[in-house]
């Protein structure tokens, strides 16, 4: 089951206080980015956040599950917690703060 656009829109609205939050379509689902860092995914209408020490501490109690088959486990943020916009924004900021800055992509060589 693919993620519905209304789920993505709702999460973006709820977490708008986190900073420059965006999503990108990825294989029928969505990657979630904060300030250019990929911090999680929205898959099957569920929010998965990359596990970090401060993110895990902030989200307790939280379960972990892979967002798609073969993926590493992520923090599975239950839908009933999305309603607390301040809490959600804090979780996403704490997670992004611990993740490394993405390496710049090398330009493609023309043949």
C-alpha distance (Angstrom), angle and dihedral (degrees) to the residues before:
residue distance angle dihedral
X1 . . .
X2 3.79 . .
X3 3.77 122.7 .
X4 3.80 115.6 -94.7
X5 3.80 118.0 -123.2
X6 3.81 90.3 -126.3
X7 3.83 89.6 61.7
X8 3.81 90.8 53.3
X9 3.81 91.9 46.0
X10 3.81 92.2 49.5
X11 3.81 93.7 49.8
X12 3.81 91.8 47.6
X13 3.80 90.2 50.8
X14 3.80 94.4 46.3
X15 3.81 94.0 48.2
X16 3.81 96.6 40.0
X17 3.81 90.3 114.2
X18 3.80 90.6 63.5
X19 3.80 93.9 78.1
X20 3.79 134.0 -106.6
X21 3.80 95.9 2.5
X22 3.79 121.0 174.9
X23 3.78 142.1 157.4
X24 3.78 132.3 -141.6
X25 3.79 125.7 -160.8
X26 3.79 111.3 -110.8
X27 3.80 122.8 179.6
X28 3.79 94.1 -32.9
X29 3.80 93.2 -43.7
X30 3.82 133.7 69.4
X31 3.78 138.3 -100.5
X32 3.82 114.9 -145.1
X33 3.81 118.3 -140.0
X34 3.79 131.8 -171.5
X35 3.80 117.7 -170.2
X36 3.81 89.6 -17.2
X37 3.81 95.4 -51.4
X38 3.79 120.3 115.5
X39 3.78 103.2 -125.9
X40 3.78 101.8 168.5
X41 3.77 150.0 -39.5
X42 3.75 141.3 -97.9
X43 3.80 107.4 -140.2
X44 3.81 127.6 165.9
X45 3.82 89.5 -5.4
X46 3.81 91.6 -57.9
X47 3.81 129.4 115.4
X48 3.79 117.5 -127.1
X49 3.81 118.9 -174.5
X50 3.79 124.4 -165.0
X51 3.80 109.4 -104.7
X52 3.81 116.0 -107.8
X53 3.80 128.8 159.7
X54 3.81 95.2 -111.2
X55 3.81 92.9 40.5
X56 3.80 91.3 52.2
X57 3.81 91.5 47.2
X58 3.82 92.0 49.1
X59 3.82 93.1 47.2
X60 3.82 98.3 47.5
X61 2.93 121.9 169.2
X62 3.80 92.5 44.4
X63 3.77 136.3 142.1
X64 3.77 126.8 -143.2
X65 3.78 128.6 -133.7
X66 3.80 136.5 156.0
X67 3.82 113.1 -99.9
X68 3.82 90.4 -139.0
X69 3.82 135.5 3.3
X70 3.78 112.0 -68.1
X71 3.83 95.5 17.4
X72 3.79 124.9 122.9
X73 3.81 114.3 -102.5
X74 3.81 116.3 -87.1
X75 3.79 131.3 -170.8
X76 3.80 106.6 -84.4
X77 3.80 106.7 -143.6
X78 3.79 109.1 -155.4
X79 3.82 116.6 -128.4
X80 3.81 93.3 -120.6
X81 3.83 88.8 65.1
X82 3.83 93.5 55.5
X83 3.81 91.0 77.5
X84 3.82 91.7 71.6
X85 3.81 98.1 78.7
X86 3.81 94.7 -177.6
X87 3.82 92.6 50.6
X88 3.82 91.9 46.8
X89 3.81 92.9 48.8
X90 3.80 91.0 49.5
X91 3.81 91.1 50.4
X92 3.78 92.8 51.3
X93 3.83 93.1 46.0
X94 3.82 92.0 48.8
X95 3.79 90.4 49.9
X96 3.82 94.3 48.0
X97 3.81 91.5 48.1
X98 3.82 90.8 62.2
X99 3.78 97.9 44.0
X100 3.80 120.6 89.9
X101 3.78 122.1 -109.6
X102 3.81 108.5 -98.2
X103 3.78 115.5 -103.4
X104 3.80 114.2 -111.5
X105 3.78 113.6 -102.9
X106 3.75 117.9 -114.4
X107 3.80 113.2 -118.0
X108 3.77 115.0 -103.4
X109 3.75 114.3 -105.0
X110 3.75 115.8 -126.1
X111 3.77 116.3 -131.7
